[in-house]
Amino acid sequence: MSNTARDHDVVLYGASGFVGKLLAAYLAEHAPEGTRVALAGRTRARLAAVRDELPATARTWPIVEADSGDPASLRALAESTRVLATTVGPYAKYGLPVTEACARAGTHYADLTGEVLFVREAIDRFDAVARETGARLVHACGYDSIPSDLATFLLAERAASDGAGGLREVRLVATARGGFSGGTIDSVRGQVDAVRRDRALRRLAADPFALSPDRDAEPDTPQPPDAAPPRRTPDGRWTAPFVMAPYNTRIVRRSNALQDWAYGRSLRYGEVMGCGRGPAGAVAAGGLTAGLAAGLAAMALPPTRALLDRVLPAPGTGPSAAAREKGWFRMVVDAETEQGRRYRAVAAGSGDPGYAATAVMLGESALALALDGDRLPARAGSLTPATALGGVLVERLRAAGHTYTVTPA
């Protein structure tokens, strides 16, 4: 696709939503001069209101009306742009028509989904189509799951360059300060309901290789559990289950398989939440573990679900600007290779990880797809951040102020 073949370089679909507004503001500040950006969604008046709040240079951006329930409008939208970045979720409810339109139009696509079931269905239905048209369909371009995916990518790259063999044991310890939006919670509701109703979907969600491109070819290497009792790391930190681990780990394993298991066929990859040291860390780990279990159980039962729905954030809402500014994330990833060499990667950034930092991640992913095509891996189809964008995205995120490092441990 050439620049002249499409009206826009990047279209932001869902620009009037909570995260969409943050992404629009980021692109207005950071897209290079001459980048052709458009705002898209169902309601022109709401999109115009978002545009009016942007810097003057962005107030001429075109507005495109499109609705996930109207295939013709999505087809026209996808055919108008080189890249479509969508923040419209829950993706299982609204995302498949958007993904299909991009796959069939040969339009690169980036989303923020953290929904295993949606990604699996998108792979099954549209991967082959996208490979034929040359579209890169890149899921998980936010805090789900860029830090996890790129940190592991960098670890494998460093180990390979050192002749240290493939990765064997890799564990990520996440610490962060941030909040939840109503949209994120709505996505969790949808997945809880889906696995409760359908035993096959429940088995799929529990499979550590649920997103593999070839499940039968996966090695028999047992993977760490997604949830485990509180425990301490060798350096004394208490850990608890990480709410994003069931998704992030499957994205990382898909990245490995899409590259013919270049990270290592004996890779064991897991993620936990860091809770500090000493008695306070132990109490925090126990409380977080119990809270996560109780929250999921309450969401699965209709009586308690009704109570939760009254107090949890509604779709379209999220943390305040002050809270977003105070947020941060830091992921420390320790790896041991097949030859016994040890490395440590760090992925970190400022701003609420799910919103301020995610706007940076999705924004730079969209710009990389639109502007860096000649430098990207020669792949198409249903991809991950590491396999679609790789080192180009690492460079962009470093330039945007995020940290990505790998050192011998």
ZAKOL-214792 format. One record per atom (N, C-alpha, C): x, y, z; residue in one letter. Coordinates in steps of 0.1 Angstrom, whole numbers, padded with zeros to 4 digits, always signed. Example, Ala and Ser with C-alpha at 12.3 -4.5 7.8 and 13.67 -1.06 7.14 Angstrom:
+0132-0057+0078A +0123-0045+0078A +0132-0033+0078A +0128-0022+0071S +0137-0011+0071S +0129+0000+0079S 
This chain:
+0008-0012+0000M +0000+0000+0000M +0009+0012+0000M +0006+0022-0009S +0013+0034-0009S +0006+0045-0002S +0013+0056+0002N +0006+0067+0009N -0005+0073+0000N -0003+0073-0013T -0012+0079-0022T -0025+0070-0025T -0024+0058-0021A -0035+0048-0024A -0046+0050-0014A -0044+0056-0003R -0054+0057+0008R -0055+0072+0012R -0067+0075+0017D -0070+0089+0021D -0062+0092+0034D -0061+0082+0043H -0055+0085+0056H -0043+0075+0058H -0034+0080+0067D -0024+0071+0072D -0028+0063+0084D -0035+0070+0093V -0040+0064+0105V -0054+0069+0108V -0063+0059+0110V -0076+0062+0115V -0078+0057+0129V -0082+0065+0138L -0085+0061+0152L -0100+0059+0153L -0104+0046+0154Y -0118+0042+0156Y -0121+0041+0170Y -0131+0048+0175G -0135+0049+0189G -0129+0061+0195G -0127+0072+0188A -0120+0083+0193A -0128+0091+0204A -0141+0089+0205S -0148+0096+0215S -0149+0088+0228S -0144+0076+0229G -0144+0068+0241G -0133+0073+0250G -0132+0067+0262F -0123+0071+0272F -0108+0070+0268F -0105+0058+0263V -0091+0056+0259V -0089+0063+0245V -0099+0063+0237G -0098+0069+0224G -0094+0084+0225G -0100+0091+0234K -0096+0105+0236K -0081+0107+0240K -0076+0098+0248L -0062+0098+0252L -0053+0095+0240L -0057+0086+0232L -0049+0083+0220L -0050+0094+0210L -0061+0100+0208A -0062+0112+0199A -0053+0123+0204A -0053+0126+0217A -0044+0136+0222A -0029+0133+0220A -0026+0120+0222Y -0012+0116+0220Y -0008+0118+0205Y -0016+0113+0196L -0013+0114+0182L -0012+0129+0178L -0020+0137+0184A -0020+0152+0180A -0007+0158+0184A -0001+0153+0195E +0012+0158+0200E +0024+0152+0193E +0023+0139+0189H +0035+0132+0186H +0035+0126+0171H +0024+0126+0164A +0025+0122+0150A +0033+0132+0142A +0043+0127+0134P +0051+0136+0126P +0042+0145+0117P +0047+0157+0114E +0040+0166+0106E +0038+0160+0092E +0026+0161+0087G +0022+0155+0074G +0016+0142+0076G +0015+0136+0088T +0008+0123+0090T -0007+0126+0089T -0013+0118+0081R -0028+0120+0078R -0036+0112+0088R -0041+0119+0098V -0049+0112+0109V -0064+0115+0107V -0072+0106+0109A -0087+0108+0110A -0093+0102+0122A -0104+0108+0127L -0111+0103+0138L -0124+0096+0134L -0127+0084+0139A -0138+0077+0135A -0146+0071+0146A -0159+0070+0144G -0169+0065+0154G -0183+0066+0149G -0192+0063+0158R -0206+0063+0154R -0212+0076+0153R -0208+0086+0161T -0215+0099+0162T -0206+0111+0158T -0209+0117+0148R -0201+0129+0143R -0200+0139+0154R -0211+0143+0160A -0210+0154+0170A -0201+0151+0182A -0201+0138+0186R -0191+0135+0197R -0177+0135+0192R -0175+0131+0180L -0161+0131+0174L -0156+0146+0173L -0166+0154+0168A -0162+0168+0166A -0158+0175+0180A -0166+0171+0190A -0163+0176+0204A -0149+0172+0208A -0145+0159+0205V -0131+0155+0208V -0121+0163+0200V -0123+0164+0188R -0114+0172+0179R -0112+0186+0184R -0123+0192+0188D -0122+0206+0193D -0113+0208+0205D -0111+0197+0212E -0102+0198+0224E -0088+0196+0221E -0085+0192+0209L -0071+0189+0205L -0063+0202+0201L -0050+0201+0201P -0042+0212+0196P -0047+0217+0183P -0044+0230+0180A -0049+0236+0167A -0045+0228+0155A -0033+0222+0155T -0028+0215+0143T -0036+0203+0140T -0044+0198+0150A -0052+0186+0148A -0067+0189+0145A -0071+0201+0146R -0085+0205+0145R -0090+0204+0131R -0081+0201+0121T -0086+0199+0107T -0087+0184+0104T -0084+0176+0113W -0084+0161+0110W -0098+0158+0106W -0099+0149+0096P -0113+0145+0091P -0120+0136+0101P -0133+0136+0100I -0141+0128+0108I -0149+0118+0099I -0149+0105+0103V -0155+0095+0095V -0165+0088+0104V -0177+0087+0100E -0187+0080+0107E -0187+0065+0103E -0187+0056+0113A -0187+0042+0110A -0192+0035+0123A -0199+0023+0120D -0205+0016+0131D -0202+0001+0130D -0198-0006+0140S -0194-0020+0140S -0206-0028+0136S -0218-0023+0137G -0230-0030+0132G -0234-0028+0118G -0226-0020+0111D -0228-0016+0097D -0216-0020+0089D -0216-0032+0083P -0205-0037+0075P -0200-0028+0064P -0210-0022+0057A -0206-0013+0046A -0198-0001+0051A -0202+0005+0063S -0194+0016+0068S -0180+0012+0072S -0179+0000+0078L -0166-0005+0082L -0157-0008+0070L -0163-0013+0060R -0155-0016+0047R -0150-0003+0041R -0158+0007+0041A -0154+0020+0035A -0143+0026+0044A -0145+0024+0057L -0135+0030+0067L -0121+0023+0065L -0121+0010+0064A -0109+0002+0063A -0102+0005+0050A -0110+0007+0039E -0104+0010+0026E -0099+0024+0025E -0102+0032+0034S -0098+0046+0033S -0084+0049+0040S -0079+0039+0047T -0067+0042+0055T -0057+0031+0054T -0044+0034+0057R -0033+0024+0057R -0034+0017+0070R -0037+0023+0081V -0037+0017+0095V -0050+0021+0102V -0056+0012+0108L -0068+0014+0117L -0064+0010+0131L -0065+0019+0140A -0062+0016+0155A -0076+0017+0162A -0080+0007+0168T -0093+0006+0174T -0093+0005+0189T -0100+0013+0196T -0102+0012+0211T -0116+0008+0215T -0124+0003+0205V -0138+0000+0207V -0139-0014+0213V -0142-0015+0225G -0144-0028+0232G -0157-0028+0239G -0161-0040+0245P -0153-0053+0245P -0152-0058+0231P -0140-0063+0228Y -0137-0067+0214Y -0145-0079+0210Y -0148-0088+0219A -0156-0100+0216A -0170-0095+0211A -0174-0084+0216K -0188-0079+0212K -0187-0070+0199K -0177-0062+0198Y -0176-0052+0187Y -0165-0054+0177Y -0155-0062+0181G -0142-0062+0174G -0141-0070+0161G -0149-0081+0160L -0147-0090+0149L -0150-0084+0135L -0161-0076+0134P -0164-0070+0121P -0153-0060+0117P -0147-0053+0127V -0136-0043+0124V -0124-0051+0119V -0120-0062+0126T -0109-0070+0122T -0111-0076+0108T -0123-0080+0105E -0126-0086+0092E -0124-0075+0081E -0130-0064+0083A -0129-0053+0073A -0114-0050+0070A -0106-0049+0080C -0092-0046+0078C -0085-0058+0071C -0088-0070+0075A -0081-0081+0068A -0085-0082+0053A -0097-0079+0050R -0101-0080+0036R -0097-0068+0028R -0095-0057+0034A -0090-0045+0027A -0075-0044+0026A -0068-0053+0033G -0053-0052+0033G -0048-0040+0041G -0056-0037+0052T -0053-0025+0060T -0047-0030+0073T -0036-0024+0077H -0030-0028+0090H -0039-0024+0102H -0039-0031+0112Y -0048-0030+0123Y -0041-0032+0136Y -0045-0024+0146A -0039-0025+0160A -0051-0023+0170A -0051-0031+0180D -0061-0030+0191D -0055-0031+0205D -0063-0030+0215L -0059-0030+0229L -0065-0042+0236L -0069-0052+0229T -0077-0063+0236T -0068-0070+0246T -0075-0075+0256G -0069-0084+0266G -0078-0097+0267G -0085-0100+0256E -0095-0111+0256E -0090-0123+0248E -0086-0133+0254V -0081-0145+0248V -0091-0151+0238V -0104-0152+0242L -0114-0158+0233L -0116-0150+0220L -0115-0137+0221F -0117-0128+0209F -0105-0130+0200F -0093-0130+0205V -0081-0132+0197V -0081-0145+0190V -0085-0156+0197R -0085-0169+0191R -0095-0169+0179R -0107-0163+0181E -0116-0163+0170E -0112-0155+0158E -0105-0144+0161A -0100-0135+0151A -0089-0143+0143A -0081-0150+0150I -0070-0158+0143I -0077-0168+0134I -0086-0176+0139D -0092-0187+0132D -0100-0181+0119D -0106-0170+0120R -0114-0165+0109R -0107-0156+0099R -0097-0149+0104F -0091-0138+0095F -0076-0139+0093F -0069-0148+0099D -0055-0149+0097D -0051-0152+0083D -0057-0162+0077A -0054-0166+0063A -0058-0154+0053A -0069-0148+0056V -0073-0137+0047V -0063-0125+0048V -0058-0122+0060A -0049-0111+0061A -0035-0115+0055A -0031-0127+0056R -0019-0131+0049R -0020-0130+0034R -0031-0132+0028E -0033-0130+0014E -0033-0116+0010E -0039-0107+0018T -0040-0093+0014T -0028-0085+0019T -0019-0090+0028G -0008-0083+0033G -0011-0075+0045G -0022-0077+0051A -0026-0069+0063A -0019-0075+0076A -0013-0066+0084R -0008-0070+0097R -0019-0067+0107R -0025-0077+0113L -0035-0076+0124L -0028-0078+0137L -0026-0067+0144V -0017-0067+0156V -0026-0065+0168V -0028-0076+0176H -0035-0075+0188H -0026-0071+0200H -0032-0067+0211A -0025-0065+0224A -0015-0054+0223A -0018-0042+0218C -0009-0031+0216C -0010-0021+0227C -0012-0026+0240G -0012-0017+0251G -0005-0023+0263G -0008-0019+0275Y -0002-0026+0287Y -0004-0041+0286Y -0016-0045+0281D -0018-0058+0276D -0014-0057+0261D -0003-0063+0256S +0007-0070+0263S +0021-0066+0259S +0023-0053+0255I +0035-0049+0249I +0047-0050+0258I +0047-0046+0271P +0059-0048+0279P +0063-0063+0281P +0054-0072+0282S +0057-0086+0284S +0063-0091+0271S +0056-0088+0260D +0060-0093+0247D +0074-0088+0242D +0076-0075+0243L +0089-0069+0239L +0100-0073+0248L +0098-0074+0261A +0108-0077+0270A +0113-0091+0267A +0104-0101+0265T +0108-0114+0262T +0115-0115+0248T +0110-0107+0239F +0117-0106+0225F +0131-0101+0227F +0134-0091+0235L +0147-0086+0237L +0156-0096+0245L +0151-0103+0254L +0158-0113+0261L +0163-0124+0251L +0154-0129+0243A +0158-0139+0233A +0168-0134+0223A +0166-0122+0219E +0176-0116+0210E +0190-0115+0216E +0190-0110+0229R +0203-0109+0235R +0210-0123+0237R +0202-0132+0242A +0207-0146+0244A +0213-0152+0231A +0205-0150+0220A +0210-0155+0207A +0223-0148+0203A +0224-0135+0205S +0236-0128+0200S +0248-0132+0209S +0246-0136+0221D +0257-0141+0230D +0260-0156+0228D +0252-0163+0220G +0254-0177+0218G +0251-0185+0231G +0241-0179+0238A +0237-0185+0251A +0226-0196+0250A +0221-0199+0238G +0210-0208+0237G +0197-0202+0239G +0187-0210+0237G +0173-0205+0238G +0169-0202+0253G +0158-0195+0255L +0153-0192+0268L +0147-0205+0274L +0149-0207+0287R +0143-0219+0293R +0133-0215+0304R +0138-0208+0314E +0129-0203+0325E +0128-0188+0325E +0116-0182+0323V +0114-0168+0322V +0103-0164+0331V +0105-0155+0340R +0094-0151+0349R +0094-0135+0350R +0082-0130+0348L +0080-0115+0349L +0074-0112+0362L +0079-0102+0369V +0073-0097+0382V +0069-0083+0379V +0056-0080+0380A +0050-0067+0376A +0047-0059+0389A +0051-0047+0389T +0046-0037+0399T +0041-0025+0391T +0030-0019+0396A +0024-0008+0389A +0015+0000+0399A +0012+0012+0394R +0002+0021+0401R -0007+0026+0390R -0020+0022+0391G -0030+0026+0381G -0044+0022+0385G -0053+0026+0376G -0067+0023+0379G -0073+0015+0368G -0086+0012+0369F -0094+0005+0359F -0105+0013+0353F -0108+0011+0341S -0119+0018+0334S -0131+0009+0333S -0142+0015+0331G -0154+0007+0329G -0153-0002+0317G -0146+0002+0307G -0145-0006+0295G -0137-0019+0298G -0127-0018+0306T -0119-0030+0310T -0127-0040+0317T -0135-0034+0327I -0143-0043+0335I -0154-0049+0327I -0159-0042+0317D -0169-0048+0308D -0164-0060+0300D -0151-0059+0296S -0145-0070+0289S -0143-0082+0298S -0140-0080+0310V -0139-0091+0320V -0152-0097+0322V -0163-0089+0323R -0176-0095+0324R -0179-0104+0313R -0176-0100+0300G -0180-0107+0289G -0172-0121+0288G -0160-0121+0292Q -0152-0133+0292Q -0157-0143+0303Q -0160-0137+0315V -0165-0146+0325V -0178-0152+0321V -0187-0145+0315D -0200-0150+0310D -0198-0161+0300D -0188-0159+0290A -0186-0168+0279A -0181-0182+0285A -0171-0182+0294V -0166-0194+0299V -0176-0201+0308V -0184-0194+0315R -0195-0200+0323R -0205-0207+0315R -0208-0202+0303R -0219-0208+0295R -0214-0220+0287R -0201-0220+0283D -0196-0229+0273D -0184-0237+0279D -0185-0250+0281R -0174-0258+0286R -0162-0258+0277R -0164-0258+0264A -0153-0258+0254A -0145-0245+0255A -0152-0234+0256L -0145-0221+0258L -0137-0220+0271L -0143-0227+0281R -0136-0227+0294R -0123-0235+0293R -0123-0246+0285R -0111-0254+0283R -0101-0246+0275R -0106-0239+0265L -0097-0231+0256L -0090-0220+0265L -0098-0213+0273A -0092-0202+0281A -0082-0207+0290A -0083-0219+0295A -0074-0225+0304A -0061-0230+0298A -0061-0232+0285D -0050-0238+0278D -0039-0228+0277D -0027-0231+0282P -0016-0221+0281P -0011-0218+0267P -0015-0227+0258F -0011-0224+0244F -0024-0221+0235F -0034-0214+0242A -0046-0212+0235A -0045-0203+0222A -0034-0195+0221L -0033-0187+0209L -0022-0192+0200L -0018-0204+0202S -0007-0210+0193S -0012-0211+0178S -0004-0208+0169P -0007-0210+0155P -0008-0225+0151P -0002-0233+0159D -0003-0248+0156D -0002-0255+0170D -0014-0257+0175R -0014-0263+0189R -0007-0277+0190R -0009-0285+0179D -0003-0298+0180D +0012-0298+0179D +0018-0288+0174A +0032-0287+0172A +0039-0281+0185A +0031-0276+0195E +0037-0271+0207E +0044-0282+0215E +0056-0278+0221P +0063-0288+0229P +0054-0291+0242P +0058-0302+0248D +0051-0307+0260D +0056-0300+0273D +0063-0290+0271T +0069-0283+0283T +0058-0278+0292T +0057-0282+0304P +0046-0277+0313P +0049-0262+0316P +0038-0255+0317Q +0039-0240+0319Q +0035-0237+0333Q +0041-0226+0338P +0037-0221+0352P +0022-0218+0352P +0016-0221+0364P +0001-0218+0365P -0001-0203+0364P -0013-0199+0359D -0017-0185+0358D -0020-0179+0372D -0024-0188+0381A -0027-0183+0395A -0021-0193+0404A -0014-0188+0415A -0008-0197+0425A -0008-0190+0438A -0007-0197+0449P -0007-0191+0462P +0005-0181+0463P +0004-0171+0473P +0015-0162+0475P +0028-0170+0477P +0039-0165+0472R +0052-0171+0474R +0063-0160+0473R +0075-0164+0477R +0086-0154+0477R +0096-0158+0466R +0101-0148+0459T +0112-0150+0450T +0125-0152+0457T +0135-0157+0450P +0148-0159+0456P +0154-0147+0464P +0151-0135+0459D +0156-0123+0466D +0146-0117+0476D +0136-0125+0480G +0128-0122+0491G +0115-0114+0489G +0112-0112+0476R +0100-0104+0473R +0088-0114+0473R +0077-0109+0479W +0064-0117+0479W +0057-0114+0466W +0051-0124+0461T +0043-0123+0448T +0029-0129+0450T +0021-0124+0441A +0007-0129+0440A +0003-0131+0425A -0008-0137+0422P -0012-0138+0408P -0014-0124+0402P -0010-0123+0389F -0011-0111+0382F -0023-0112+0373F -0032-0103+0374V -0045-0104+0367V -0044-0105+0352V -0033-0100+0347M -0031-0100+0332M -0023-0112+0327M -0018-0120+0336A -0010-0132+0332A -0017-0141+0323A -0030-0145+0325P -0036-0154+0316P -0037-0150+0302P -0036-0137+0299Y -0035-0132+0286Y -0021-0130+0281Y -0013-0122+0289N +0000-0119+0284N +0009-0131+0281N +0008-0142+0289T +0016-0153+0287T +0012-0160+0274T +0000-0160+0270R -0004-0166+0258R +0000-0158+0246R +0001-0145+0247I +0006-0137+0237I +0021-0140+0235I +0029-0140+0246V +0043-0143+0245V +0046-0157+0238V +0038-0167+0242R +0039-0180+0236R +0036-0180+0222R +0026-0172+0218R +0023-0171+0204R +0034-0165+0196R +0040-0155+0202S +0052-0148+0195S +0063-0159+0193S +0065-0167+0203N +0076-0177+0202N +0072-0187+0190N +0060-0191+0190A +0056-0201+0179A +0056-0195+0166A +0051-0182+0164L +0051-0176+0151L +0065-0174+0145L +0075-0175+0154Q +0089-0174+0149Q +0096-0187+0150Q +0088-0198+0148D +0093-0211+0148D +0100-0215+0161D +0095-0210+0172W +0100-0213+0185W +0114-0208+0187W +0117-0196+0181A +0130-0190+0182A +0135-0187+0196A +0125-0184+0205Y +0129-0181+0219Y +0134-0194+0226Y +0130-0206+0221G +0134-0218+0227G +0122-0227+0228G +0123-0240+0224R +0112-0249+0225R +0110-0254+0239R +0119-0252+0248S +0117-0255+0262S +0113-0243+0271S +0109-0232+0264L +0105-0220+0272L +0094-0223+0282L +0096-0219+0294R +0086-0218+0304R +0084-0204+0308R +0073-0198+0305Y +0071-0184+0308Y +0059-0181+0317Y +0061-0173+0327G +0051-0170+0337G +0052-0156+0342G +0041-0151+0348E +0040-0137+0353E +0034-0137+0366E +0039-0129+0375V +0033-0127+0388V +0033-0112+0392V +0026-0108+0402M +0025-0094+0407M +0035-0093+0419M +0043-0083+0419G +0052-0081+0430G +0045-0073+0441G +0047-0078+0454C +0039-0072+0465C +0048-0067+0476C +0062-0066+0474G +0071-0061+0484G +0077-0072+0493G +0085-0068+0502R +0092-0078+0511R +0087-0077+0525R +0091-0087+0533G +0088-0087+0547G +0074-0090+0550G +0070-0088+0563P +0056-0091+0567P +0045-0083+0559P +0049-0070+0556A +0039-0062+0548A +0037-0068+0534A +0048-0073+0528G +0047-0079+0515G +0038-0091+0515G +0040-0099+0526A +0032-0112+0527A +0017-0109+0529A +0014-0099+0537V +0000-0095+0539V -0006-0090+0525V +0002-0081+0518A -0003-0076+0506A -0005-0087+0496A +0004-0097+0495A +0002-0108+0486A -0010-0117+0489A -0012-0119+0502G -0024-0127+0506G -0036-0120+0503G -0037-0107+0505G -0049-0099+0503G -0052-0098+0488G -0042-0096+0480L -0044-0095+0465L -0049-0109+0460L -0043-0120+0464T -0047-0133+0460T -0062-0135+0463T -0065-0133+0476A -0079-0135+0480A -0089-0126+0473A -0084-0113+0471G -0093-0103+0464G -0096-0107+0450G -0086-0112+0442L -0088-0116+0429L -0097-0128+0428L -0095-0137+0436A -0104-0149+0436A -0118-0146+0440A -0120-0137+0450A -0133-0133+0454A -0140-0125+0443A -0133-0116+0437G -0138-0108+0426G -0143-0116+0414G -0135-0125+0410L -0140-0134+0399L -0152-0142+0402L -0151-0148+0414A -0163-0156+0419A -0175-0147+0420A -0174-0135+0425A -0186-0127+0426A -0191-0123+0412A -0182-0121+0403M -0187-0117+0389M -0194-0129+0382M -0191-0141+0386A -0196-0152+0379A -0210-0156+0385A -0214-0151+0396L -0227-0154+0402L -0237-0142+0401L -0249-0145+0395P -0258-0134+0392P -0261-0125+0404P -0264-0130+0416P -0267-0121+0427P -0256-0112+0431P -0244-0117+0432T -0233-0108+0435T -0228-0100+0423T -0230-0104+0411R -0228-0096+0399R -0236-0084+0400R -0249-0085+0403A -0257-0073+0403A -0252-0063+0413A -0247-0067+0425L -0242-0058+0434L -0229-0051+0429L -0220-0059+0423L -0208-0053+0417L -0211-0043+0407L -0221-0046+0398D -0224-0037+0387D -0228-0023+0392D -0233-0022+0405R -0237-0010+0410R -0225-0001+0415R -0214-0007+0418V -0203+0000+0423V -0191+0001+0414V -0190-0008+0404L -0178-0008+0395L -0180+0003+0385L -0169+0009+0379P -0170+0019+0369P -0178+0015+0357P -0186+0024+0352A -0194+0021+0340A -0186+0023+0327A -0189+0016+0316P -0182+0018+0304P -0181+0033+0300P -0170+0037+0295G -0168+0051+0291G -0162+0059+0302G -0159+0053+0314T -0153+0061+0325T -0140+0055+0328T -0132+0062+0336G -0119+0057+0340G -0112+0067+0349G -0099+0064+0352P -0092+0072+0362P -0091+0087+0358P -0091+0096+0368S -0090+0110+0365S -0076+0114+0359S -0075+0126+0354A -0062+0130+0348A -0051+0130+0359A -0055+0134+0371A -0045+0135+0382A -0040+0121+0385A -0049+0111+0386A -0046+0097+0389A -0037+0091+0377A -0041+0095+0365R -0033+0089+0354R -0019+0095+0354R -0017+0107+0358E -0004+0113+0358E +0005+0107+0369E -0001+0103+0380K +0006+0097+0391K +0010+0082+0389K +0004+0076+0379G +0006+0062+0376G +0020+0058+0371G +0023+0046+0371W +0036+0041+0366W +0035+0026+0364W +0045+0020+0357F +0046+0005+0357F +0060+0001+0356F +0064-0010+0361R +0077-0016+0360R +0076-0031+0360R +0082-0037+0350M +0082-0051+0349M +0096-0056+0348M +0100-0065+0358V +0113-0071+0358V +0112-0085+0354V +0120-0089+0343V +0118-0102+0337V +0132-0109+0338V +0132-0120+0346D +0144-0127+0348D +0144-0140+0340D +0155-0143+0333A +0155-0154+0324A +0168-0162+0326A +0166-0175+0324E +0177-0185+0324E +0177-0192+0310E +0188-0193+0304T +0189-0199+0291T +0192-0214+0292T +0191-0221+0280E +0194-0235+0280E +0208-0238+0284E +0217-0229+0283Q +0231-0231+0287Q +0234-0226+0301Q +0223-0222+0308G +0225-0217+0322G +0229-0203+0324G +0229-0195+0313R +0232-0181+0314R +0220-0174+0319R +0222-0163+0327R +0210-0155+0332R +0211-0141+0327R +0199-0136+0324Y +0197-0122+0320Y +0185-0116+0327Y +0185-0103+0327R +0173-0096+0333R +0169-0085+0324R +0156-0084+0320A +0151-0073+0313A +0142-0065+0321A +0142-0052+0319V +0133-0043+0326V +0125-0035+0315V +0112-0035+0317A +0103-0027+0309A +0095-0017+0319A +0096-0004+0317A +0090+0005+0326A +0086+0018+0319A +0077+0025+0326G +0073+0038+0321G +0064+0045+0331G +0062+0058+0328S +0054+0066+0337S +0040+0068+0331S +0031+0072+0340G +0017+0073+0336G +0009+0061+0339G -0003+0062+0342D -0012+0051+0345D -0010+0040+0334D -0006+0028+0338P -0002+0018+0327P -0014+0015+0317P -0026+0014+0323G -0037+0010+0314G -0042+0021+0305G -0038+0034+0308Y -0044+0045+0301Y -0034+0054+0295Y -0027+0062+0304A -0017+0071+0298A -0006+0064+0291A +0000+0054+0297A +0011+0046+0291A +0006+0038+0279A -0006+0033+0280T -0012+0025+0269T -0014+0034+0257T -0018+0047+0259A -0020+0056+0248A -0007+0057+0240A +0004+0058+0247V +0017+0059+0241V +0020+0046+0233V +0017+0034+0239M +0020+0022+0232M +0012+0020+0220M -0001+0022+0221L -0009+0021+0209L -0006+0031+0198L -0004+0044+0203G +0000+0054+0194G +0012+0051+0186G +0023+0046+0193E +0035+0043+0186E +0034+0031+0177E +0026+0021+0181S +0023+0010+0173S +0016+0014+0160S +0006+0022+0161A +0000+0027+0148A +0009+0035+0139A +0017+0043+0145L +0027+0051+0137L +0037+0042+0131L +0042+0032+0138A +0051+0022+0132A +0045+0015+0120A +0033+0011+0122L +0026+0004+0110L +0024+0013+0098L +0022+0026+0101A +0019+0035+0090A +0032+0040+0084A +0042+0043+0091L +0054+0050+0086L +0066+0042+0085L +0067+0030+0091D +0080+0023+0092D +0079+0010+0084D +0070+0009+0075G +0067-0004+0068G +0080-0011+0063G +0089-0003+0057D +0101-0010+0051D +0110-0016+0062D +0109-0012+0074R +0118-0016+0085R +0111-0027+0094R +0099-0030+0091L +0092-0040+0099L +0094-0054+0094L +0093-0064+0103P +0094-0078+0099P +0085-0081+0087P +0089-0089+0078A +0081-0092+0066A +0071-0103+0069A +0061-0099+0077R +0050-0108+0080R +0037-0101+0078R +0027-0110+0076A +0013-0105+0076A +0004-0116+0083A -0008-0112+0085G -0017-0121+0092G -0020-0116+0106G -0024-0126+0115S -0028-0123+0129S -0015-0123+0137S -0010-0112+0142L +0003-0111+0147L +0003-0106+0162L +0014-0105+0168T +0016-0100+0181T +0025-0087+0180T +0026-0079+0190P +0035-0067+0189P +0050-0071+0185P +0055-0082+0192A +0069-0086+0189A +0071-0091+0175A +0061-0098+0170T +0063-0104+0156T +0060-0094+0145T +0051-0085+0148A +0047-0075+0137A +0057-0063+0137A +0061-0059+0149L +0068-0046+0151L +0082-0047+0157L +0084-0057+0165G +0098-0060+0170G +0106-0048+0175G +0118-0048+0170G +0128-0038+0174G +0124-0024+0170G +0116-0022+0160V +0112-0009+0156V +0103-0003+0166V +0094-0010+0172L +0086-0005+0183L +0094-0003+0195L +0104-0011+0198V +0112-0009+0210V +0119+0005+0208V +0124+0008+0197E +0131+0021+0194E +0121+0032+0196E +0109+0031+0191R +0099+0041+0192R +0095+0044+0207R +0093+0033+0215L +0089+0035+0228L +0101+0040+0237L +0113+0037+0234R +0124+0043+0241R +0124+0058+0238R +0122+0062+0226A +0122+0076+0222A +0111+0083+0229A +0100+0076+0232A +0088+0082+0238A +0090+0083+0254A +0101+0078+0259G +0104+0079+0273G +0102+0066+0281G +0098+0055+0275H +0097+0042+0282H +0111+0035+0282H +0113+0026+0292T +0125+0019+0294T +0124+0005+0289T +0133+0001+0281Y +0135-0013+0277Y +0150-0017+0277Y +0154-0025+0287T +0168-0028+0288T +0170-0043+0291T +0181-0048+0287V +0185-0062+0290V +0199-0062+0295V +0202-0069+0306T +0216-0070+0311T +0218-0084+0316T +0231-0088+0316P +0234-0101+0323P +0231-0100+0337P +0226-0111+0343A +0222-0111+0357A +0232-0120+0365A 
